[in-house]
Amino acid sequence: MKLLFLPPELVRYVFVHELCHTVHMNHSREFWRFLAVKEPGYMELDKQLRTAWRLVPAWLGDGTTAPYPSSSGITHAQLFKGKTLFSSPELVAEANKAATARQSNSSCAPNPRSL
């Protein structure tokens, strides 16, 4: 729901970023290289996303309770200085469950190479 308050270019970046995780399930160098191919301006968009939490109304909550680990050991909550686009641990658990289901049934997974 918080994506509704972001500019369209940031929403698109979030989707592209997450779809790239269907190929690289971490934030490795390979992931960032792959993302750069799919979204050449990702560095500027990522920079903008770090402060995008300010665009989300306070009544939606700040989402600081849902760490999302990366290969570097840094959580999205730390990366965004305690502000993330995730609203609850339950939402993160649901997203992780969906990702696991997609992995086990790869024929249903979107092909990020066709972005």
Beta strands, then each sheet from edge to edge (+ up, - down):
end
